[in-house]
């Protein structure tokens, strides 16, 4: 049997895990949610919910992966008692990772298209209508563009993963994440020099309790939960590559802090620009592809700043693509025993084909509306992953780690506390066993009843 690979360093583990969490949820969804749901009050509740259930569930995923030394599709099967069926969740995790990438790679491809567009100077001299047309007709609405850039993102991801863990994924992610963090600082400093910076920062960072609403609480809860990609084993896989020298609560805190810093810094880049150029910060999903390019077009040196911004966005998206591809690859290899290169070729072709429906969902299949009149293929795929598989998968992990009928609290605490760093305490048992499952279930129920089916 092939010896399980190991990450070369603790830094590699933290950057890989954070890279999986850092993605479009941080640098796209978080800013426009913040703009739509009250600014600073949304950020406050987001951080509270990260602490309440983001860190505990991540610690459980890391613990399961490290204890089992298997991918998410096999890890529960190795840890459960004979005759139990907890391991069925592993196949839903496998499906969830694939389904996530079936639409995530399409959006990541659009971002890569914008990065190349700013390098080439495509946006120079464009007015508002031209920028909108660039996205609606030349990017999202173009069959060839959507397909080509989706295939490019899939090819890059599996090419990197085809090398050994340390020489491929870990090495590339380290370089990419360091560049991403440096770009983020440069862009944030530049944004803070704009004339609207103070107004933007006040809106963004000062909680205004007059803007409190239960909808804000709901969205903050959902965003905190989904930003960490919990429930489909995205974190568990890196736990399986980790040694025993560090405790896992401490590592979960480190990964969550880095993930949150990137999300907050994305807001520092975006909101001063919005207030400087009188842009509605609650512009919604179009903030990234239609609103912000208009800001760069009208900004001195906008071509340079737009290029740097979409390079930052490309790295953020690619960090998640690489991490989830590694998860898919590891699960497939656990099931088949195939080598990395052979599995990457098959999975690359398969995922490119499976991504076609989403890529065509805004052009050829634009008439397909599974839910509301403005919904499409992407909405259907995202609903299944975000509103069903992630919360229910997390619920299984929580119950399995805390109840005797599963792995059990004692086993979980022993694994999580092995090594140096912050420890799980026995007084946390009541919260994690009884309160945490209810919180996760609330996320699931709210996600279903508030979804716009009609």
Buried (B, 14 or more C-beta within 10 A) or exposed (E): EEEEBBBBEBEBBBBBBBBBBBBBBBBBBBBBBBBBBBBBBBBBBBBEBBEBBBBBBBBBBBBBBBBBBBBBBBBBBEBBEEEBEBBEBBEBBBBBBBBBBBBBBBBBBBBBBBBBBBBEEBBEEBEEEBBBBBBBEBBBBBEEBBBBBBBBBBBBBBBBBBBEBBEBBBBBBBEBBEEBBEBBEBBBEBBBEBEBBEBBBBBBBEBEEEBBEEEBBBBBBBBBBBBBBBBBBBBBBBBBBBEEEBBBBBBBBBBBBBBBBBBBBBBBBBBBBBBBBEBEBBBEEEBBBBBBBBBBBEBEEBBBBBBBBBBBBBBBBBBBBBBBBBBBBBBBBBBEEBEBEEBBEEBBBBBBEBBBBBBBBBBBBEEBEEBEEEBBBBBBBBBBBBBBBBBBBBBBBBBBBBEEEBBBBEBBBEBBBBBEBBBBEEEBBEBBBEEBBEBBBBBBEBBEEEBEEE
